Amino acid sequence: MLKFALPLAMLASPALATGLEIEIAGQANGTVTVNLFEDVAPNHVAQITTIAEQGGYDGVVFHRVIDDFMAQTGDVQFGKTGSDLSRAGTGGSDLPDIAAEFSDTLSFERGVLGMARSQSPDSANSQFFIMFEPGPFLDGQYTIVGEVTDGMDVVDQIKRGDGPNGSVTSDPDVMTSVTVTE
């Protein structure tokens, strides 16, 4: 199936305006603005916005960051700054896991947000990742939930992992606040 190479914002419906403002601190400092794709992944967007509105993402670290690939965050159970981060990346929220909402027309390009999951395609919960570079090998394997519309320069500065599989072993960057926008 043909994948579009256009910027994802051009493919999203302009009537849909739900997004996120993510304040990041650490090696990277600044605001990242995200447009969420309610028309592509309505259940995933609903889960992310619910967690954000409840303050669940505030204080959550970027626990897995792989150069030239992606930065992963969103472990609201084990990824809170100030806690024992040895299990960061293994937890989720109290909400149920979400069934996959794969797109036939969107591709994992630079700046795309995808939902992290375990081996089961229907196991996404709270964790998500932001692409540093295109990753078309993820197409049809992970749910695309949005894209960065401003602040990729901040994303590019997120501290890279130095541990196994890109884990950040000391002083990870943190989402100090995540706000739902309209």
Sequence and secondary structure as in RCSB ss.txt:
>XXXX:A:sequence
MLKFALPLAMLASPALATGLEIEIAGQANGTVTVNLFEDVAPNHVAQITTIAEQGGYDGVVFHRVIDDFMAQTGD
VQFGKTGSDLSRAGTGGSDLPDIAAEFSDTLSFERGVLGMARSQSPDSANSQFFIMFEPGPFLDGQYTIVGEVTD
GMDVVDQIKRGDGPNGSVTSDPDVMTSVTVTE
>XXXX:A:secstr
     S HHHHS TT   EEEEEEESSS EEEEEEE TTT HHHHHHHHHHHHTTTTTTEE  EEETTTEEEE  
TTT BTTS GGGTTS   SS  B     SS    TTEEEE   SSTT B S EEEESS  GGGTTTS EEEEEEE
 HHHHHTS    SGGGB  SS  EEEEEEEE 
